[in-house]
Amino acid sequence: MPITPATDKDLAEMQIQLGRPMRDVLGIAARCVCGKPLVVQTSPRLSHGEPFPTFYYLTHPATSALLSGLEAEGFMVQLQERLSAEPELAKAYLAAHEAYLAEREALGHVDELAGISAGGMPTRVKCLHALAAHSLAKGPGLNPIGDLSLEAIGFDPNKCSCKVPKQ
């Protein structure tokens, strides 16, 4: 999926989504069907010098909340167990890690991040948000753990969930 430039409107929307100003945005890696940002691509080194391993960052509040709920329910433990029990899943997860590293490296080498991707890849399941962001940015089929997480929350790329009713 192509990265699109972030407009001023996108940056303002992401500030609302995250509750803070955006830093070192390279572009929008995935959008909601309504056009709002879902995932931002961030520079591997922030302008003030800090390394930033989360190359793809989920900004969408509704999706983030659903993934947080999955984490609280122990879904990461289930996925971790599957990685241990299913060699093909582990192999695909390793490939996702390698693809993540190669893409980030193409935009600039950061010594402190050598071999480190996001979300616990390639051997752990640490952050569903980062893994789902990778899946949303690259499309289904690259990051199997991100794909499984999005499936578990019922994510539908053809349905807008930006206006979530208050509970």
Buried (B, 14 or more C-beta within 10 A) or exposed (E): EEBBEBEEEBBEBBEEBBEEEBBBBBBBBBBBEEEBBBBBBBBBBEEEEEBBBBBBBBBBBBBBEBBEEBBEEEBBEEBBEBBEEEEEBBEBBBBBBEBBBEBBBEEEEBEEBEEBBBBBBBEBBBBBBBBBBBBBBBEEEBBBBBBBBBEBBEBEEEEEBBEEEEE
